[in-house]
Amino acid sequence: MDDRTRVAVIYYSATGTTYQMAQAAVESAEKAGAEVRLRKVRELAPMEAIQSNEGWHAHHLETQDVPEADLGDLEWAEAVVFGTPTRYGVMTAQLKQFIDGSGPLWARGGLVNKVFAGFCSTATAHGGQEATLLSLFNVFYHWGGIVVTPGYTEPSQFVAGNPYGASHTSNNGEIPPDDTALSATALTARRAVLVATALRRGMAAT
Ligand SMILES: Cc1cc2nc3c(=O)[nH]c(=O)nc-3n(C[C@H](O)[C@H](O)[C@H](O)COP(=O)(O)O)c2cc1C
């Protein structure tokens, strides 16, 4: 039997910044020994809106092969790392729509005791980064989840400066995530794997 901890990295990205962070989360979780699914949430914007923005359209085409998240991914995962750009200080409508579909799973207790963590990107410095992560965490509390953050658990976090989760300032998708943001994303994912693995073993022992 595969004993690897099951991790889903579920994200939305219009212009690709958050997608690059998602890839760092996947790589880190795999390195930490997890079995990982990378999933994008369904796009809700009309094609005319996507095509009106060169970066958005290019990213939309580039990631056509990334599978879309469904409730089965949430059910399967022991840890879920969510990524989203900010929209006025909260998660995107696309990610929220996916989350809003979780009702049946939530109602049968299917989200209880899972580990959750997050990363995000904004156009401007700060720009709602912590608020966006906290908007995600509100959901996890309702789900009975266990929220895992990077905190200041490694010296790199004193440079990254966001103990709530990983975040990056992209200037509207023009500045790709740097080493600081990618390391913070990797740390966030690694800690989610660590805690989910310990939790599973602890639960099995009790
Ligand atoms: C409707 C809308 C609202 C946004 N609100 C904010 C905001 O409140 N603060 C901010 O810094 N950036 C804001 N942004 C910018 C994006 O969050 C930012 O460019 C992000 O890095 C894009 O990530 P992506 O490349 O993964 O799509 C907003 C963008 C849109 C389209």
The ligand as a MOL file (V3000), in Angstrom:
LIG
                    3D

  0  0  0     0  0            999 V3000
M  V30 BEGIN CTAB
M  V30 COUNTS 31 33 0 0 0
M  V30 BEGIN ATOM
M  V30 1 C -10.4930 42.4030 -9.8620 0
M  V30 2 C -9.0870 42.4350 -9.3480 0
M  V30 3 C -8.8640 42.8360 -8.0540 0
M  V30 4 C -7.5680 42.8880 -7.5650 0
M  V30 5 N -7.3670 43.3340 -6.2870 0
M  V30 6 C -6.1130 43.5310 -5.8430 0
M  V30 7 C -5.8760 44.0560 -4.5470 0
M  V30 8 O -6.7850 44.3200 -3.7660 0
M  V30 9 N -4.5810 44.2540 -4.1670 0
M  V30 10 C -3.5340 43.9840 -4.9930 0
M  V30 11 O -2.3870 44.2330 -4.6220 0
M  V30 12 N -3.7380 43.4150 -6.2120 0
M  V30 13 C -4.9860 43.1800 -6.6480 0
M  V30 14 N -5.2030 42.6210 -7.8730 0
M  V30 15 C -4.0260 42.1410 -8.6540 0
M  V30 16 C -3.7770 40.6300 -8.6160 0
M  V30 17 O -4.1400 40.0520 -7.3910 0
M  V30 18 C -2.2760 40.3710 -8.8500 0
M  V30 19 O -1.8710 40.9180 -10.0820 0
M  V30 20 C -1.9150 38.8970 -8.7780 0
M  V30 21 O -0.5180 38.7930 -8.5350 0
M  V30 22 C -2.2210 38.1370 -10.0640 0
M  V30 23 O -1.9210 36.7770 -9.8830 0
M  V30 24 P -1.9270 35.7490 -11.1130 0
M  V30 25 O -0.7850 36.1820 -12.0150 0
M  V30 26 O -1.6980 34.4120 -10.5220 0
M  V30 27 O -3.2450 35.8850 -11.7770 0
M  V30 28 C -6.4710 42.5290 -8.3820 0
M  V30 29 C -6.7190 42.0730 -9.6900 0
M  V30 30 C -8.0140 42.0390 -10.1710 0
M  V30 31 C -8.2400 41.5670 -11.5760 0
M  V30 END ATOM
M  V30 BEGIN BOND
M  V30 1 1 1 2
M  V30 2 1 2 3
M  V30 3 2 2 30
M  V30 4 2 3 4
M  V30 5 1 4 5
M  V30 6 1 4 28
M  V30 7 2 5 6
M  V30 8 1 6 7
M  V30 9 1 6 13
M  V30 10 2 7 8
M  V30 11 1 7 9
M  V30 12 1 9 10
M  V30 13 2 10 11
M  V30 14 1 10 12
M  V30 15 2 12 13
M  V30 16 1 13 14
M  V30 17 1 14 15
M  V30 18 1 14 28
M  V30 19 1 15 16
M  V30 20 1 16 17
M  V30 21 1 16 18
M  V30 22 1 18 19
M  V30 23 1 18 20
M  V30 24 1 20 21
M  V30 25 1 20 22
M  V30 26 1 22 23
M  V30 27 1 23 24
M  V30 28 2 24 25
M  V30 29 1 24 26
M  V30 30 1 24 27
M  V30 31 2 28 29
M  V30 32 1 29 30
M  V30 33 1 30 31
M  V30 END BOND
M  V30 END CTAB
M  END
